[in-house]
Structures are given as C-alpha cells and as structure tokens.
Amino acid sequence: MEMSADAFEQLVTDELDRLPDEMVDGLDNVVFVVEDEPEDGSELFGIYDGVAATERGQYGFGELPDRIVVFRKQHLAECDTLEELQDEVHTTLVHEIGHFYGIDDERLHELGWA
C-alpha cells in the first residue's frame, strides 16, 4: 500500500481522535510522532519511548516528553486496504499507550492488543 507521509500522519491523528477519552485523558507529558521506520532496522510498528506511569515517582519537572512513535513503512507494507491500515494503526496506538500505563507485552497480548 502507498500513502504520503502527510496523509499517514493525518490518519494517525484521526485514529487518536477515535480512541476513548478514558484512554487518552491520562496521558501526561507524551507526544505522538510518525517516523518512516525504526533506526535499528527492526520491523516494529511502533514504540513507546519513556517512563511508564507506574514507574514515574517525581516525574514531570523539566523532563522531555515521552514519545509514542508510529512507523509508517511497516504499516504500509503490512496493509492492503485503508480499512486494514486504520485497524493496524489503531492497534499500534492502543498497544503503545498501554506501555505508557505500565502494561507489558505479555498482558497486551492476552488483551488482544499485541
């Protein structure tokens, strides 16, 4: 599947807007970023780069924001239709937001978000 970087960023924004308020309202000091692909050459769809809310302690006094990165090329390579792409981006966002809340990959898999 092909899609411009701008169109993909808009799709990510649209999917963020569709997430339940309860999921996104608790996000503190987090930015969402779209990048083409992981620098390490892995096949990740996204990554949470930060300190989970469950591990923060004295957090939020001058720290750079945590980042949730969504990788465009992996999503486009995996999906054949716009609907599949929307679903995969949605799953990636929920998965990485889960990491923000301290949910590990095993539990996300049990919940169907991995």
Helices and strands as residue ranges (DSSP letters): H 5-18, H 21-24, E 30-35, E 46-49, G 53-55, E 66-71, H 72-78, H 82-100, H 105-110
